[in-house]
Amino acid sequence: MKNIIYIAILLITGLAFGQSFEQGNALYKKGDYKGAAEQYEGILKQGKQSAEVYFNLGNAYYKLNQVAPSVYNYEKALLLDPGNKDVTVNLGFAKKMAIDDIKATPRVGFSKLIYNATGQYHYNTWAWIAVSFSVVFLLLFVGYYFSGVALVKRIFFVGMFVAAGLLALSVVAAIYVKTQKNSENYAIVFPEVITVKSEPREAAQDAFILHAGTKVNVMQVEDGWKKIQLPDDNVGWIKQNDIKEIKQQ
């Protein structure tokens, strides 16, 4: 009986999710972007998250010229669906509405080499690459095992070592990228204009000014303040309610 009730609840909530999503889409097509945003927000308030909902919500806020919510929701969509080209393109458009244009500090030396070699792909992509090399290794092993020609066996043997090496490198790259991602805690600035402080107190000296839609990395939390770092490595303190973290802690 309990299982039947549980299944019924799932069906009802799933149906409600679908109806709200379709209503939001319909309102968006009619040009009622505010109404569409309300429908998508309602879905999220029910605890139903998906890349599609965040993407559509980002589109609605973009049409409303609300830079911070649009950037935030596109970032949330990418978090759930890394590498989605549509989301990436629209996020680029949304970022162009932001006032702040902060250039990242260039990487140098060994750090640059490692980033260039691994940072172009998400860790899930590296994991799939590792799986692919493991399949290649298995096929080469089968070829080596069943081949009766000495030259062919040598070729398969060398190929196995090459595939094993690339497999190991892919695994290391996946671990490295995942570690880097886990160390990042990005957030989006929501107020139109905020003053970042040099210390976590109201009377502290002003460090710099940020505007809505700017992406920052949260480094530390202290008494209602958050220490942030910008892509250009500038650091300061901001009130925790002025930013919204992309990853749920």
C-alpha positions as a LaTeX table, in Angstrom:
\begin{tabular}{lrrr}
\hline
Residue & $x$ (\AA) & $y$ (\AA) & $z$ (\AA) \\
\hline
Met1 & 0.00 & 0.00 & 0.00 \\
Lys2 & 2.82 & 2.39 & 0.90 \\
Asn3 & 4.50 & 1.68 & $-2.44$ \\
Ile4 & 1.29 & 2.50 & $-4.30$ \\
Ile5 & 0.94 & 5.81 & $-2.44$ \\
Tyr6 & 4.59 & 6.65 & $-3.14$ \\
Ile7 & 4.18 & 5.92 & $-6.86$ \\
Ala8 & 1.01 & 8.01 & $-6.95$ \\
Ile9 & 2.82 & 10.97 & $-5.34$ \\
Leu10 & 5.62 & 10.68 & $-7.88$ \\
Leu11 & 3.13 & 10.64 & $-10.75$ \\
Ile12 & 1.26 & 13.66 & $-9.41$ \\
Thr13 & 4.40 & 15.71 & $-8.78$ \\
Gly14 & 5.80 & 14.71 & $-12.16$ \\
Leu15 & 2.56 & 15.77 & $-13.86$ \\
Ala16 & 2.57 & 19.10 & $-11.98$ \\
Phe17 & 6.20 & 19.67 & $-13.02$ \\
Gly18 & 5.32 & 19.02 & $-16.66$ \\
Gln19 & 2.31 & 21.32 & $-16.57$ \\
Ser20 & 4.25 & 24.20 & $-14.98$ \\
Phe21 & 7.10 & 23.75 & $-17.44$ \\
Glu22 & 4.76 & 23.76 & $-20.44$ \\
Gln23 & 2.87 & 26.77 & $-19.06$ \\
Gly24 & 6.15 & 28.59 & $-18.68$ \\
Asn25 & 7.11 & 27.75 & $-22.24$ \\
Ala26 & 3.74 & 28.91 & $-23.53$ \\
Leu27 & 4.01 & 32.23 & $-21.67$ \\
Tyr28 & 7.54 & 32.70 & $-22.99$ \\
Lys29 & 6.37 & 32.20 & $-26.57$ \\
Lys30 & 3.64 & 34.81 & $-26.01$ \\
Gly31 & 6.25 & 37.30 & $-24.80$ \\
Asp32 & 5.12 & 37.18 & $-21.18$ \\
Tyr33 & 8.66 & 36.69 & $-19.86$ \\
Lys34 & 7.78 & 37.70 & $-16.31$ \\
Gly35 & 4.99 & 35.14 & $-16.16$ \\
Ala36 & 7.26 & 32.49 & $-17.66$ \\
Ala37 & 9.94 & 33.25 & $-15.06$ \\
Glu38 & 7.37 & 32.88 & $-12.28$ \\
Gln39 & 6.37 & 29.44 & $-13.59$ \\
Tyr40 & 9.98 & 28.25 & $-13.77$ \\
Glu41 & 10.74 & 29.69 & $-10.33$ \\
Gly42 & 7.72 & 27.82 & $-8.98$ \\
Ile43 & 9.17 & 24.56 & $-10.27$ \\
Leu44 & 12.47 & 25.24 & $-8.50$ \\
Lys45 & 10.72 & 26.11 & $-5.26$ \\
Gln46 & 9.18 & 22.64 & $-5.34$ \\
Gly47 & 12.68 & 21.18 & $-5.35$ \\
Lys48 & 12.51 & 20.12 & $-8.99$ \\
Gln49 & 15.78 & 21.01 & $-10.70$ \\
Ser50 & 16.89 & 20.42 & $-14.26$ \\
Ala51 & 19.21 & 22.05 & $-16.75$ \\
Glu52 & 16.21 & 22.77 & $-18.99$ \\
Val53 & 14.37 & 24.70 & $-16.27$ \\
Tyr54 & 17.43 & 26.78 & $-15.39$ \\
Phe55 & 18.15 & 27.40 & $-19.07$ \\
Asn56 & 14.62 & 28.57 & $-19.81$ \\
Leu57 & 14.60 & 30.68 & $-16.66$ \\
Gly58 & 17.86 & 32.27 & $-17.73$ \\
Asn59 & 16.31 & 33.03 & $-21.12$ \\
Ala60 & 13.28 & 34.66 & $-19.49$ \\
Tyr61 & 15.44 & 36.90 & $-17.28$ \\
Tyr62 & 17.65 & 37.74 & $-20.24$ \\
Lys63 & 14.58 & 38.96 & $-22.12$ \\
Leu64 & 13.69 & 41.03 & $-19.04$ \\
Asn65 & 17.21 & 42.57 & $-19.13$ \\
Gln66 & 17.94 & 41.26 & $-15.64$ \\
Val67 & 21.61 & 40.43 & $-15.95$ \\
Ala68 & 22.31 & 38.84 & $-12.55$ \\
Pro69 & 19.42 & 36.31 & $-12.57$ \\
Ser70 & 20.07 & 35.42 & $-16.21$ \\
Val71 & 23.81 & 34.78 & $-15.63$ \\
Tyr72 & 23.09 & 32.88 & $-12.42$ \\
Asn73 & 20.55 & 30.54 & $-14.00$ \\
Tyr74 & 22.69 & 29.88 & $-17.06$ \\
Glu75 & 25.55 & 28.98 & $-14.71$ \\
Lys76 & 23.22 & 26.63 & $-12.82$ \\
Ala77 & 22.22 & 25.00 & $-16.10$ \\
Leu78 & 25.88 & 24.46 & $-17.00$ \\
Leu79 & 26.50 & 22.96 & $-13.58$ \\
Leu80 & 23.90 & 20.29 & $-14.34$ \\
Asp81 & 24.73 & 19.94 & $-18.03$ \\
Pro82 & 28.42 & 20.80 & $-18.57$ \\
Gly83 & 29.39 & 21.57 & $-22.13$ \\
Asn84 & 25.87 & 22.40 & $-23.32$ \\
Lys85 & 26.57 & 24.66 & $-26.30$ \\
Asp86 & 23.21 & 26.46 & $-26.23$ \\
Val87 & 23.66 & 27.38 & $-22.58$ \\
Thr88 & 27.27 & 28.44 & $-23.16$ \\
Val89 & 26.31 & 30.72 & $-26.06$ \\
Asn90 & 23.44 & 32.35 & $-24.18$ \\
Leu91 & 25.61 & 32.77 & $-21.09$ \\
Gly92 & 28.08 & 34.66 & $-23.26$ \\
Phe93 & 25.31 & 37.01 & $-24.41$ \\
Ala94 & 24.14 & 37.54 & $-20.83$ \\
Lys95 & 27.66 & 38.36 & $-19.63$ \\
Lys96 & 27.89 & 41.09 & $-22.26$ \\
Met97 & 25.13 & 42.93 & $-20.38$ \\
Ala98 & 27.30 & 43.05 & $-17.25$ \\
Ile99 & 29.20 & 46.28 & $-16.63$ \\
Asp100 & 32.32 & 44.71 & $-15.14$ \\
Asp101 & 34.77 & 43.27 & $-17.66$ \\
Ile102 & 37.42 & 41.61 & $-15.50$ \\
Lys103 & 40.24 & 39.87 & $-17.31$ \\
Ala104 & 41.63 & 36.71 & $-15.75$ \\
Thr105 & 45.26 & 36.71 & $-14.66$ \\
Pro106 & 47.22 & 34.70 & $-17.24$ \\
Arg107 & 48.59 & 31.36 & $-16.09$ \\
Val108 & 52.34 & 30.88 & $-16.41$ \\
Gly109 & 54.88 & 28.10 & $-16.23$ \\
Phe110 & 53.89 & 24.59 & $-15.21$ \\
Ser111 & 50.42 & 25.71 & $-14.11$ \\
Lys112 & 49.73 & 27.00 & $-17.62$ \\
Leu113 & 50.97 & 23.77 & $-19.16$ \\
Ile114 & 48.74 & 21.60 & $-16.96$ \\
Tyr115 & 45.70 & 23.84 & $-17.49$ \\
Asn116 & 46.14 & 23.89 & $-21.27$ \\
Ala117 & 46.43 & 20.12 & $-21.29$ \\
Thr118 & 43.45 & 19.34 & $-19.05$ \\
Gly119 & 41.29 & 22.41 & $-18.52$ \\
Gln120 & 39.65 & 22.39 & $-21.91$ \\
Tyr121 & 37.39 & 19.46 & $-20.93$ \\
His122 & 35.06 & 18.74 & $-18.04$ \\
Tyr123 & 36.09 & 15.88 & $-15.74$ \\
Asn124 & 33.13 & 13.84 & $-17.02$ \\
Thr125 & 34.57 & 14.14 & $-20.53$ \\
Trp126 & 37.96 & 12.96 & $-19.30$ \\
Ala127 & 36.25 & 10.04 & $-17.59$ \\
Trp128 & 34.61 & 9.00 & $-20.87$ \\
Ile129 & 37.95 & 9.36 & $-22.64$ \\
Ala130 & 39.45 & 7.02 & $-20.03$ \\
Val131 & 36.64 & 4.52 & $-20.63$ \\
Ser132 & 37.31 & 4.70 & $-24.38$ \\
Phe133 & 41.01 & 3.94 & $-23.89$ \\
Ser134 & 40.14 & 1.05 & $-21.60$ \\
Val135 & 38.00 & $-0.42$ & $-24.39$ \\
Val136 & 40.85 & 0.08 & $-26.87$ \\
Phe137 & 43.23 & $-1.62$ & $-24.44$ \\
Leu138 & 40.85 & $-4.57$ & $-24.13$ \\
Leu139 & 40.52 & $-4.93$ & $-27.91$ \\
Leu140 & 44.29 & $-4.78$ & $-28.34$ \\
Phe141 & 44.72 & $-7.43$ & $-25.65$ \\
Val142 & 42.23 & $-9.70$ & $-27.43$ \\
Gly143 & 44.08 & $-9.16$ & $-30.69$ \\
Tyr144 & 47.41 & $-9.90$ & $-29.01$ \\
Tyr145 & 46.07 & $-13.03$ & $-27.31$ \\
Phe146 & 44.53 & $-14.60$ & $-30.42$ \\
Ser147 & 47.06 & $-13.48$ & $-33.02$ \\
Gly148 & 49.42 & $-16.16$ & $-34.30$ \\
Val149 & 51.77 & $-13.90$ & $-36.24$ \\
Ala150 & 54.79 & $-12.67$ & $-34.28$ \\
Leu151 & 54.93 & $-9.22$ & $-35.94$ \\
Val152 & 51.21 & $-8.63$ & $-35.40$ \\
Lys153 & 51.53 & $-9.71$ & $-31.76$ \\
Arg154 & 54.31 & $-7.15$ & $-31.27$ \\
Ile155 & 52.16 & $-4.42$ & $-32.79$ \\
Phe156 & 49.26 & $-5.31$ & $-30.50$ \\
Phe157 & 51.64 & $-5.48$ & $-27.53$ \\
Val158 & 53.04 & $-2.00$ & $-28.17$ \\
Gly159 & 49.52 & $-0.69$ & $-28.77$ \\
Met160 & 48.46 & $-2.07$ & $-25.39$ \\
Phe161 & 51.19 & $-0.10$ & $-23.63$ \\
Val162 & 50.26 & 3.08 & $-25.52$ \\
Ala163 & 46.57 & 2.64 & $-24.68$ \\
Ala164 & 47.41 & 1.90 & $-21.02$ \\
Gly165 & 49.52 & 5.07 & $-20.83$ \\
Leu166 & 46.80 & 7.22 & $-22.37$ \\
Leu167 & 44.25 & 5.60 & $-20.06$ \\
Ala168 & 46.37 & 6.52 & $-17.03$ \\
Leu169 & 46.81 & 10.09 & $-18.26$ \\
Ser170 & 43.06 & 10.44 & $-18.81$ \\
Val171 & 42.33 & 9.23 & $-15.28$ \\
Val172 & 44.89 & 11.67 & $-13.83$ \\
Ala173 & 43.40 & 14.50 & $-15.90$ \\
Ala174 & 39.88 & 13.67 & $-14.69$ \\
Ile175 & 41.02 & 13.65 & $-11.06$ \\
Tyr176 & 42.94 & 16.93 & $-11.49$ \\
Val177 & 40.04 & 18.74 & $-13.16$ \\
Lys178 & 37.55 & 17.45 & $-10.58$ \\
Thr179 & 39.84 & 18.58 & $-7.75$ \\
Gln180 & 40.09 & 22.03 & $-9.31$ \\
Lys181 & 36.31 & 22.24 & $-9.73$ \\
Asn182 & 35.71 & 21.18 & $-6.13$ \\
Ser183 & 38.05 & 23.92 & $-4.91$ \\
Glu184 & 36.00 & 26.54 & $-6.73$ \\
Asn185 & 32.90 & 28.07 & $-5.17$ \\
Tyr186 & 31.59 & 30.61 & $-7.63$ \\
Ala187 & 28.82 & 33.10 & $-6.94$ \\
Ile188 & 27.04 & 35.87 & $-8.85$ \\
Val189 & 26.71 & 39.47 & $-7.64$ \\
Phe190 & 23.02 & 40.48 & $-7.57$ \\
Pro191 & 22.77 & 44.16 & $-6.47$ \\
Glu192 & 23.20 & 46.72 & $-9.24$ \\
Val193 & 26.23 & 48.23 & $-7.48$ \\
Ile194 & 28.12 & 47.07 & $-4.39$ \\
Thr195 & 31.25 & 48.24 & $-2.61$ \\
Val196 & 33.70 & 45.49 & $-1.74$ \\
Lys197 & 35.53 & 46.05 & 1.56 \\
Ser198 & 39.14 & 45.34 & 2.48 \\
Glu199 & 38.00 & 43.71 & 5.74 \\
Pro200 & 34.80 & 41.98 & 6.91 \\
Arg201 & 33.25 & 45.05 & 8.55 \\
Glu202 & 31.16 & 48.00 & 7.42 \\
Ala203 & 33.71 & 50.62 & 8.50 \\
Ala204 & 36.57 & 48.98 & 6.61 \\
Gln205 & 38.27 & 50.70 & 3.71 \\
Asp206 & 36.66 & 50.34 & 0.29 \\
Ala207 & 38.58 & 47.94 & $-1.94$ \\
Phe208 & 36.71 & 48.18 & $-5.25$ \\
Ile209 & 33.22 & 48.30 & $-6.77$ \\
Leu210 & 31.33 & 45.50 & $-8.49$ \\
His211 & 28.11 & 45.42 & $-10.48$ \\
Ala212 & 25.29 & 42.95 & $-11.09$ \\
Gly213 & 26.16 & 39.79 & $-12.98$ \\
Thr214 & 29.84 & 39.65 & $-12.00$ \\
Lys215 & 31.13 & 36.17 & $-11.19$ \\
Val216 & 33.31 & 35.82 & $-8.09$ \\
Asn217 & 34.94 & 32.96 & $-6.24$ \\
Val218 & 33.99 & 32.62 & $-2.55$ \\
Met219 & 37.02 & 31.82 & $-0.43$ \\
Gln220 & 35.92 & 32.32 & 3.17 \\
Val221 & 32.85 & 33.10 & 5.30 \\
Glu222 & 32.97 & 35.19 & 8.46 \\
Asp223 & 30.19 & 36.84 & 10.48 \\
Gly224 & 27.81 & 37.53 & 7.60 \\
Trp225 & 30.61 & 38.46 & 5.22 \\
Lys226 & 32.25 & 36.47 & 2.44 \\
Lys227 & 35.77 & 36.82 & 1.17 \\
Ile228 & 35.79 & 36.82 & $-2.61$ \\
Gln229 & 38.40 & 36.61 & $-5.32$ \\
Leu230 & 38.07 & 37.97 & $-8.84$ \\
Pro231 & 39.55 & 36.42 & $-12.00$ \\
Asp232 & 42.28 & 39.10 & $-11.88$ \\
Asp233 & 43.18 & 37.87 & $-8.36$ \\
Asn234 & 41.82 & 40.95 & $-6.56$ \\
Val235 & 40.43 & 39.98 & $-3.15$ \\
Gly236 & 37.90 & 41.64 & $-0.86$ \\
Trp237 & 34.95 & 41.15 & 1.49 \\
Ile238 & 31.28 & 41.39 & 0.57 \\
Lys239 & 28.05 & 40.93 & 2.51 \\
Gln240 & 26.86 & 37.37 & 2.07 \\
Asn241 & 23.36 & 38.41 & 0.97 \\
Asp242 & 24.76 & 40.39 & $-1.96$ \\
Ile243 & 25.87 & 37.30 & $-3.83$ \\
Lys244 & 24.24 & 34.00 & $-4.70$ \\
Glu245 & 26.38 & 30.88 & $-4.83$ \\
Ile246 & 26.03 & 28.68 & $-7.89$ \\
Lys247 & 26.84 & 25.42 & $-6.11$ \\
Gln248 & 24.56 & 24.48 & $-3.25$ \\
Gln249 & 26.71 & 23.94 & $-0.15$ \\
\hline
\end{tabular}
